[in-house]
Amino acid sequence: MNAPHVPLSILDLVSISEGMSTREAIAASMEGAQVADRLGYERYWFAEHHNTNSLASSATSLLIDRAASMTERIRVGSGGVMLPNHSPLAVIEQFGTLVQFHGDRIDLGLGRAPGTDQLTAQLLARTSAEPQAFIAAVEQMRDWSREEPLGDSLPITADVARGTEVPMWILGSTANGARLAAQLGMPFSVASHFAPFQYLKALETYRENFNPRAEAAQLETPRTMVGVNLVVAETDEEAQRHFSTLQQMFLGVVTGQRKKIQPPTPIEEVAAPHLVQQVDQTLSIRAVGSPATVVRQLEEIVATTQADELILTAYYYDPADRLKGLELLAEAWGL
């Protein structure tokens, strides 16, 4: 294909491999941000998760601050902050402070899912996940970040965020989530990397219902980002071997027996055929192979989705292999 390639971004959950400490996992993620910055990736986002021993991405804003402090060019943000776990005022104050620290390099991606189990969600709960409550919370945060608030606003200010106009994205995996992003007039990132079953319908719904005249609107035209599972290695065979690490991770999600990130092991050796099928269906939006193979697969995803940008999540047992994969892709994609 001769068309220019879309920008590529990275989604990091700060995965913890077997035998690795949490401190080491965070350090590896920070090195990943530095490498992505150097190689020309567009964004480096952290995804909020709680109550899991294999991920260290719980304190999203702290990770963003650390990564932005250690990089120079790349945009850094959340993919996302799960708004039901937080008060809108606290979120916009945190991200307003991040903009004060780092200038126009900060993104605020917002989701409605809790990013955890039901019990933990109850302990964290601050904002309703109901659609209208979510919209109202996003509109209020948008207003707090303006230089001059619009309309009827609460008699409360978030002065640290005032005038920062923090760029916001709405995250979702279904047509319902896409409709909220469209109604708000904000960019939409679809979580097809783990929820592929409605992602094309979600993208269609977003584009058909996009409202550039919404009070909270940040765009005049729709903008989409599509999540893709990524494993790049020197050869297709080596990439498939590394892919078994991601398969094992999602096997733990399916069975409820989660472990830290495991070394490559053929999935057929540790799971029944029906579980292998379920895992592979969940991970169907993926690019796995040599640089040439992955470029072809990513181009096909862009052609199918008409995405403006791709956001890639890459799990490897050894962080050095992940960095090598990012380097191979950056060169092959022409970043």
C-alpha positions as CSV (number, residue, x, y, z in Angstrom):
1,M,0.0,0.0,0.0
2,N,1.2,3.5,-0.9
3,A,-0.9,5.5,1.4
4,P,0.9,7.1,4.4
5,H,0.9,5.1,7.5
6,V,-1.3,6.3,10.4
7,P,0.4,7.2,13.7
8,L,1.1,4.3,16.1
9,S,0.7,4.6,19.9
10,I,1.5,2.3,22.9
11,L,-0.9,1.2,25.6
12,D,0.9,0.0,28.7
13,L,-0.6,-1.9,31.7
14,V,2.8,-2.2,33.5
15,S,2.8,-6.0,33.3
16,I,4.8,-7.9,36.0
17,S,6.6,-11.0,34.7
18,E,7.1,-14.1,36.9
19,G,10.2,-13.5,39.1
20,M,10.0,-9.7,38.6
21,S,9.3,-7.2,41.4
22,T,6.8,-4.4,41.0
23,R,9.6,-1.8,41.1
24,E,11.3,-3.6,38.2
25,A,8.1,-3.7,36.2
26,I,7.5,0.0,36.6
27,A,11.2,0.7,35.6
28,A,10.7,-1.5,32.5
29,S,7.6,0.5,31.6
30,M,9.5,3.8,32.0
31,E,12.2,2.5,29.7
32,G,9.5,1.5,27.2
33,A,8.2,5.1,27.3
34,Q,11.7,6.4,26.6
35,V,12.2,4.0,23.7
36,A,8.8,4.9,22.2
37,D,9.7,8.6,22.5
38,R,13.0,8.1,20.7
39,L,11.5,6.0,17.9
40,G,8.6,8.3,17.0
41,Y,5.5,6.7,18.5
42,E,2.6,9.2,18.9
43,R,1.4,8.5,22.5
44,Y,2.2,6.3,25.5
45,W,-0.8,5.6,27.6
46,F,-1.3,3.8,30.9
47,A,-4.5,1.8,31.6
48,E,-6.0,1.8,35.1
49,H,-6.4,-1.6,36.7
50,H,-6.8,-2.7,40.3
51,N,-6.6,-5.9,42.4
52,T,-4.4,-7.9,40.0
53,N,-1.0,-9.3,40.8
54,S,0.2,-9.2,37.2
55,L,-0.3,-5.4,36.5
56,A,1.0,-2.3,38.3
57,S,-1.0,0.4,36.5
58,S,-3.2,1.3,39.4
59,A,-2.0,4.9,40.1
60,T,-2.4,6.2,36.5
61,S,-1.6,9.9,37.0
62,L,1.6,9.1,38.9
63,L,2.8,6.8,36.1
64,I,2.0,9.5,33.6
65,D,3.9,12.1,35.5
66,R,6.9,9.8,35.8
67,A,6.9,8.9,32.1
68,A,6.4,12.5,31.0
69,S,9.4,13.5,33.2
70,M,11.6,10.9,31.5
71,T,10.6,11.7,27.9
72,E,10.8,14.8,25.6
73,R,8.4,14.6,22.7
74,I,5.8,11.8,23.0
75,R,2.3,12.5,24.3
76,V,1.6,10.7,27.6
77,G,-1.8,9.9,29.0
78,S,-4.4,7.5,30.4
79,G,-6.0,4.8,28.4
80,G,-7.8,5.3,30.5
81,V,-8.8,6.6,33.8
82,M,-11.9,4.6,34.8
83,L,-14.2,7.5,35.8
84,P,-16.5,5.4,38.1
85,N,-13.6,5.0,40.4
86,H,-12.9,8.8,40.9
87,S,-14.5,12.1,41.5
88,P,-14.5,14.3,38.3
89,L,-13.0,17.2,40.3
90,A,-10.1,15.2,41.5
91,V,-9.4,13.8,38.0
92,I,-9.4,17.2,36.3
93,E,-7.2,18.7,39.1
94,Q,-4.7,15.9,38.7
95,F,-4.6,16.2,34.9
96,G,-4.5,20.0,35.1
97,T,-1.5,19.7,37.3
98,L,0.1,17.3,34.8
99,V,-0.4,19.9,32.0
100,Q,1.2,22.6,34.3
101,F,4.2,20.3,34.7
102,H,4.6,19.0,31.2
103,G,2.7,21.4,28.8
104,D,0.6,20.1,25.9
105,R,1.8,16.5,26.0
106,I,-0.9,15.1,28.3
107,D,-4.0,13.1,27.2
108,L,-7.0,12.2,29.4
109,G,-8.6,9.0,28.2
110,L,-11.8,8.2,30.1
111,G,-13.7,4.9,30.4
112,R,-16.9,3.8,32.2
113,A,-15.7,0.3,33.2
114,P,-14.3,-0.2,36.7
115,G,-11.1,-1.9,35.5
116,T,-11.4,-4.5,38.3
117,D,-13.7,-6.9,40.0
118,Q,-17.1,-6.0,41.6
119,L,-15.9,-6.0,45.2
120,T,-12.9,-3.7,44.4
121,A,-15.1,-1.5,42.3
122,Q,-17.4,-1.0,45.3
123,L,-14.5,0.1,47.4
124,L,-13.4,2.6,44.7
125,A,-16.7,3.8,43.5
126,R,-17.1,7.6,43.3
127,T,-19.0,8.4,40.0
128,S,-22.0,6.6,38.5
129,A,-21.3,4.6,35.3
130,E,-24.7,5.3,34.0
131,P,-24.5,7.0,30.6
132,Q,-26.1,10.4,31.5
133,A,-24.1,10.6,34.7
134,F,-20.9,9.9,32.8
135,I,-21.7,12.5,30.2
136,A,-22.5,15.1,32.9
137,A,-19.2,14.3,34.6
138,V,-17.1,14.6,31.4
139,E,-18.9,17.9,30.5
140,Q,-18.1,19.3,34.0
141,M,-14.5,18.3,33.7
142,R,-14.3,19.9,30.2
143,D,-15.8,23.1,31.7
144,W,-13.4,23.2,34.6
145,S,-10.5,23.1,32.1
146,R,-11.7,26.0,30.0
147,E,-10.3,29.5,30.5
148,E,-13.9,30.7,30.9
149,P,-16.6,28.2,31.9
150,L,-19.7,27.9,29.7
151,G,-23.3,27.8,30.7
152,D,-24.6,27.0,34.2
153,S,-21.6,25.7,36.1
154,L,-21.2,24.6,39.7
155,P,-19.9,27.4,42.0
156,I,-16.6,25.5,42.3
157,T,-13.4,26.1,40.4
158,A,-10.5,23.8,39.6
159,D,-8.0,26.6,39.2
160,V,-5.0,24.3,38.6
161,A,-6.8,23.0,35.5
162,R,-8.3,26.3,34.3
163,G,-7.2,27.2,30.8
164,T,-5.4,23.9,30.3
165,E,-8.1,22.5,27.9
166,V,-6.9,19.0,28.7
167,P,-7.4,16.8,25.6
168,M,-9.9,14.1,26.3
169,W,-10.6,10.8,24.6
170,I,-13.6,8.5,25.3
171,L,-12.8,4.8,25.6
172,G,-15.3,2.1,24.8
173,S,-15.9,-1.4,23.3
174,T,-19.5,-1.3,22.3
175,A,-21.9,0.8,20.3
176,N,-23.3,2.3,23.5
177,G,-19.8,3.6,24.5
178,A,-19.3,4.9,21.0
179,R,-22.5,6.8,21.1
180,L,-21.4,8.6,24.2
181,A,-18.2,9.7,22.6
182,A,-20.1,10.9,19.5
183,Q,-22.7,12.7,21.7
184,L,-19.8,14.5,23.5
185,G,-18.0,15.4,20.2
186,M,-14.8,13.8,21.5
187,P,-12.3,11.4,19.9
188,F,-13.1,7.7,20.4
189,S,-10.7,4.9,21.2
190,V,-12.2,1.4,20.7
191,A,-10.9,-1.4,23.0
192,S,-10.8,-4.0,20.2
193,H,-7.6,-5.5,21.6
194,F,-9.7,-7.3,24.2
195,A,-13.3,-6.8,23.1
196,P,-13.4,-7.4,19.4
197,F,-17.0,-8.6,19.0
198,Q,-18.7,-5.2,18.4
199,Y,-15.8,-3.0,17.5
200,L,-16.8,-2.3,13.8
201,K,-20.3,-1.5,14.9
202,A,-18.9,0.8,17.6
203,L,-16.8,2.7,15.0
204,E,-19.8,3.0,12.6
205,T,-22.1,4.2,15.4
206,Y,-19.5,6.8,16.5
207,R,-19.1,8.2,13.0
208,E,-22.8,8.3,12.2
209,N,-23.7,10.1,15.5
210,F,-20.8,12.4,15.9
211,N,-21.9,15.9,17.1
212,P,-19.3,18.6,16.6
213,R,-21.7,21.1,18.1
214,A,-21.8,19.4,21.5
215,E,-21.0,21.7,24.5
216,A,-18.0,19.6,25.4
217,A,-16.9,19.0,21.8
218,Q,-13.1,19.1,21.0
219,L,-13.3,18.1,17.3
220,E,-15.1,19.2,14.2
221,T,-14.9,15.8,12.6
222,P,-14.7,12.3,14.1
223,R,-11.3,10.9,15.2
224,T,-10.8,7.2,16.0
225,M,-8.1,5.0,17.5
226,V,-8.2,1.2,17.3
227,G,-6.6,-1.1,19.9
228,V,-4.5,-3.9,18.5
229,N,-2.5,-6.7,20.2
230,L,1.1,-6.6,19.0
231,V,3.9,-9.1,19.0
232,V,6.9,-8.4,16.7
233,A,10.1,-10.4,16.4
234,E,12.7,-11.2,13.8
235,T,10.7,-14.1,12.4
236,D,7.1,-15.2,12.3
237,E,8.0,-18.3,14.3
238,E,9.7,-16.3,17.1
239,A,6.7,-13.9,17.3
240,Q,4.3,-16.8,17.6
241,R,6.4,-18.2,20.4
242,H,6.2,-14.8,22.2
243,F,2.5,-14.6,21.5
244,S,1.9,-17.6,23.8
245,T,2.8,-15.3,26.7
246,L,-0.2,-13.2,25.9
247,Q,-2.4,-16.2,25.3
248,Q,-1.5,-17.5,28.8
249,M,-2.3,-14.1,30.3
250,F,-5.8,-14.2,28.8
251,L,-6.2,-17.8,29.7
252,G,-5.9,-16.7,33.3
253,V,-8.6,-14.1,32.7
254,V,-10.9,-16.7,31.2
255,T,-10.4,-19.3,33.9
256,G,-10.1,-16.9,36.8
257,Q,-6.7,-18.3,37.6
258,R,-4.5,-15.3,37.0
259,K,-0.8,-15.5,37.2
260,K,2.1,-13.1,36.6
261,I,3.3,-12.8,33.0
262,Q,4.6,-16.3,32.1
263,P,7.5,-17.3,29.8
264,P,6.5,-18.6,26.3
265,T,4.9,-22.0,26.4
266,P,2.7,-23.4,23.6
267,I,-0.9,-22.7,24.7
268,E,-2.0,-26.2,23.6
269,E,0.2,-27.6,26.4
270,V,-1.6,-25.7,29.2
271,A,-5.2,-25.3,28.0
272,A,-8.0,-27.4,26.6
273,P,-9.0,-26.8,23.0
274,H,-12.2,-25.0,23.8
275,L,-10.3,-22.6,26.1
276,V,-7.6,-22.0,23.4
277,Q,-10.5,-21.1,21.0
278,Q,-12.0,-18.7,23.5
279,V,-8.7,-17.0,24.1
280,D,-7.9,-16.6,20.4
281,Q,-11.3,-15.2,19.7
282,T,-10.8,-12.6,22.4
283,L,-7.4,-11.7,20.9
284,S,-8.5,-11.8,17.3
285,I,-7.5,-8.1,16.7
286,R,-3.8,-8.7,16.6
287,A,-0.6,-8.3,14.6
288,V,1.8,-11.1,15.3
289,G,4.9,-11.9,13.2
290,S,8.0,-10.5,11.6
291,P,8.2,-6.8,10.8
292,A,6.9,-7.4,7.3
293,T,4.1,-9.6,8.5
294,V,3.0,-7.2,11.2
295,V,3.1,-4.2,8.8
296,R,0.8,-6.1,6.4
297,Q,-1.6,-7.0,9.2
298,L,-1.7,-3.5,10.6
299,E,-2.4,-2.1,7.1
300,E,-5.3,-4.5,6.8
301,I,-6.7,-3.4,10.1
302,V,-6.5,0.3,9.1
303,A,-8.1,-0.5,5.8
304,T,-11.0,-2.4,7.5
305,T,-11.6,0.2,10.3
306,Q,-10.5,3.5,8.6
307,A,-8.7,4.2,11.9
308,D,-7.0,7.5,12.2
309,E,-4.5,6.0,14.7
310,L,-3.7,2.6,16.1
311,I,-2.8,1.9,19.8
312,L,-0.8,-1.2,20.4
313,T,-0.5,-3.3,23.5
314,A,2.5,-5.7,23.7
315,Y,3.1,-8.3,26.3
316,Y,6.4,-10.1,26.4
317,Y,7.9,-12.1,29.3
318,D,11.2,-10.4,28.9
319,P,11.0,-6.6,28.7
320,A,14.1,-6.5,26.4
321,D,12.1,-8.5,23.8
322,R,9.3,-5.9,24.0
323,L,11.7,-3.1,23.3
324,K,13.2,-4.9,20.4
325,G,9.8,-5.4,19.0
326,L,9.0,-1.7,19.2
327,E,12.3,-1.0,17.4
328,L,11.6,-3.5,14.6
329,L,8.1,-2.1,14.1
330,A,9.2,1.6,14.1
331,E,11.7,0.9,11.4
332,A,9.3,-1.2,9.3
333,W,6.4,1.3,9.7
334,G,8.6,4.3,8.9
335,L,8.1,6.3,12.1
